């Protein structure tokens, strides 16, 4: 039986790359927290729509975190 991320040739289709080592656990925790907040139970029977809602919310939070970090870095650079 084929794994969902494998092709017939045995190569994976997944092109996602972890850029920050160790971030997998943090992202997984964020995913579970967001799903719980939304009342979505993640699992094999979760719909694509619900998975998309959780993924979209993760993306929004990561963008907000990045914005705040950049603003703080800019403030610190202006003070020095």
PyMOL commands that set and color helices and strands:
alter all, ss='L'
color gray80, all
select helices_A, chain A and resi 23-38+48-79
alter helices_A, ss='H'
color red, helices_A
deselect
rebuild
show_as cartoon
